[in-house]
Amino acid sequence: MSSIGASCRRHVPSCPNYSNYPARTNESMVLNEAKIPVISNRQCSAMWKRNPDAIIVPSHICGFAPNISVCNGDSGGPMVCEGLLAGVASWTIKGCGTKSPHGTFPSVYVRVSYYIDWIMNTIRANNFV
């Protein structure tokens, strides 16, 4: 998506602990947002190289800022760039935060523009417009 600049605003709830992994932030009943710069898939892949299970593909868009990431419960949340939906929160390292014993990792989102034809066809086929 060429209109994505150096950073995006991502609106997500803070990190409530929905699993056995300890959250690194306090729960909040207030919707929060984080400003996370978009990084290239090449850079994202290089950062995830230490984890052989993590594969970055063209349908991904990655964001990275130290100590800021998607968290448990954020999956499905929007990555908004210049008022447009650019990504949908998908995954990162276990738990909240970008740090693990193995290093620092970006957040990975589904790239909405990759699926735009499928989205539009599905909307039309189901008479949603």
SULPEPE-V70172 format. One record per run of one state. SS is the DSSP state (hx for helix, st for strand, lp for the rest). FROM is the first residue (numbers start at 0). TO is the last residue. If there is no record, write none. Layout:
ss=SS from=FROM to=TO
ss=SS from=FROM to=TO
This chain:
ss=lp from=0 to=5
ss=st from=6 to=12
ss=lp from=13 to=29
ss=st from=30 to=38
ss=lp from=39 to=39
ss=hx from=40 to=47
ss=lp from=48 to=58
ss=st from=59 to=62
ss=lp from=63 to=63
ss=st from=64 to=64
ss=lp from=65 to=66
ss=st from=67 to=67
ss=lp from=68 to=76
ss=st from=77 to=80
ss=lp from=81 to=82
ss=st from=83 to=90
ss=lp from=91 to=97
ss=st from=98 to=99
ss=lp from=100 to=101
ss=st from=102 to=103
ss=lp from=104 to=105
ss=st from=106 to=110
ss=hx from=111 to=124
ss=lp from=125 to=128
